[in-house]
Amino acid sequence: MGRQHEPGVMTGIALLLPITLTTMAIVLLAPVLPQLMAEFADVPGHEYLVPMVLTLPSLCVAVLCPFAGMLGDYFGRRQLLLASFVLYAVVGVAPLFLTDLVHILISRIGVGVAEAMIYVLSTTMIGDYYEGERRDRWLAGQTAFASVSALVFFNIGGLLGEAGWRTPFIVYASALVMFALVLKFTWEPSGDKAEIADATKASAAPHNLSWAMFPWGNLALIAGITVYGAIFFYTVQIQASAGLAELGLSSAARIGFLTSLASLGVPLGTFIYSRLGRIGVGKLLLAEFGILSIGFLLMGRTGSVPGFLAGCFINQLGAGMLLPTLLVWSMSILPFEVRGRGTGFWQSSFALGQWLSPLAVTFFALHLGGLMKSFEMLGYMAAAGFVVALVAGRKTAVAANA
């Protein structure tokens, strides 16, 4: 980052908005999944292939984020990010014109490639531009934006889906708006402020693939905790509707509305994190795993809709605090030269935990006697996170005194 540049509010907004594209890739199309199933009912294996229209981008993110980070460290962040917006818009709207399911799936792989690049590079650039509490606030804002946008896109997808399953794909063109914002309000980062005085180092920052400064041990610890925590993060958003149905609710509209209300705990939890972020990683994780545990136990044991929703909301408070804690912690140990790769590895870890979440819920439900017992077991697992928090607290304390 050169001396002539100072990031302002619009710079942060330009880099915050792209996180909504990663949410859009799945949530926008969820309401039209039944229409997609009906459209391609004559395709062999459509029961497996059609849901992949929603899930393929997430799989690409889990696999490709580290490679996106490598490209960002080598070629620079901004030009790749701008190109990714264009790719996202082109392949995102492609199903408007495609009639073959295989071709649509190929376009969704393209969305996943663009999504991985956007996810990694926009987050990395926030770490490049901002420091200290300002960095923490913008990174925490990603969690709130992603959660709120999920509710917005679900409703937009439903409304547009009234005109047919193709119509929601138009929204993918919104990536071009973000292209314009990033083009106007950002510049190519060239190093952290402490490094800018060294002109040789700053100018040589791109084309760097040295692993000498990569914090393997610390990042491995954070990545492991992230996989563990991400299993809890998406459980309510994915499984709450099934839980409400098991408690006797039958109206899809009412179930969707109540689940949305409970999910508002995530942005509220992010706000709470922004007030408490300086108390230390260990203490934050203790509180967060404790809140998650209480929420899961209440969900699994209450036996009533109001109690279940209260548990969901409490759970989402903890989830909204947990994600920015882990993201900010990982960013704090990554120097500029390896920040893209480190961010990619962290985001891949989170995506892996997201993928494992429904598998864990299903496994416990099958072996423990139902969905509510599964939630209860997740409560015990979250409580076991206290041990993780103590290890993390000791690790950060040692690092601070080093």
Helices and strands as residue ranges (DSSP letters): H 9-16, H 19-27, G 30-32, H 33-39, H 46-49, H 52-75, H 78-93, G 94-96, H 101-129, H 132-161, G 167-174, H 175-185, H 193-196, H 199-203, H 216-233, H 235-246, H 252-263, H 265-276, G 277-279, H 281-301, H 305-332, G 336-338, H 339-368, H 371-401
